[in-house]
Amino acid sequence: MDELNSLFDKNREWAQSILKTDAHFFEKLAKQHTPEYLWIGCSDSRVPANEIVGLLPGELFVHRNVSNLVIHTDMNCLSVMQYAIAVLKVKHIIVCGHYGCGGIRAAMEDSPHGLIDNWLRNVRDLYYTNQAELEAIENSDKRTDRLCELNVVSQVYNVCNTTLVQKAWFKDQDLTVHGWIYSINDGLLRDMKVSISSLTEMRQLGIK
């Protein structure tokens, strides 16, 4: 346990720095939980959701998994989404991938990686669907990054196809799904230009 003491020290320093800005911050935080955003991101430790968008605790509801996937049989992700949509009434769901994602790279490789290969099956299918475009990219890093982008768009569509989101739209709930990607190299977010706010918009894009 001694080797973890530094983390407790850092925690105290962090809490004290927050209180210097707002002496009642944690008191107020404990009484309310009203984020307007649900962030579905990658588990990669280099992509800290709150920090890269400059939001404080309580302002961003977060779900993370390997390669920021939204799989329709994943009860963990769906439960988070249900709470965010039905209880918190978030107005925005942000699917955020990142360039250089190890999970995406693994999905492109033929060598086995163990249990994770099952989780990444959908990404591998996406690779095969876009194989001609991807294999035309000679640089392997750029090829991976392009699949990272395609995966974000695919997961946005998966979010839109959930009964949870479609039910909210049917009830005219204010809810938009966005696709972003983050670059670890420069710390900047990039908008993938896919934002969907209704069933009508979804159908116009031909999402099935």
C-alpha positions, 0 to 999 in steps of 0.5 A: 500500500505504501507505493500508492501513497503518492496517489493519495497525496496527489488526490489531496493536492487536487481537492485543495486546488479545487477548493481554492477556486470554489470553497463550496465546490464539493458541497454543491457537487454532492447535491446535484448531478446534471451533466448535459453531455454523455461521452463514449470514449476509449479506455486509453489512459492518454485520453482523459475525457474531462480534461481534454474538453476542460470540464469539471467533475459533474459536467460530463457523464462518461463511458469508456471501453476499448476502441469506443465501441457501442455494441447492441449486446453490451449491457454496460454501455446500454445501461449508461446510455439509458441513465444518461438519456432517461434520467440525466436528460443529457442533450449531447452524446459524443462518441470520441475515438483517437488516432493511433488507437491500439484496439483499432490497430489490433483489429487490422492484424491477422495475428491473434491477441486473445480475448480482445479479438472477440470484442474487436470483431465489429471493427474487423468487419468494418475494416473488411467493408472498407478494405479497398479504401484502407489498403490504398493507404500505403502508410500503416499509421495513416491507414490505422488512423483512417479506420479510427475515423471510420469507426467513430462514424460507425459507432455514432450510427450504432448509438442512433440505432439503439432503442434508447435514442430512438425512443427519446427522439420519438418523444421529441427529446432534445438529443444530438449524437456527435462523432469526434476524434482526438489526436494524442500528438497535439491534444486537439479534438477534430469534428468528424462532421457527423451530428444527428438530432432526429429520426428524420436526419438519421433516415436522410443519411440512410442509416439502417 
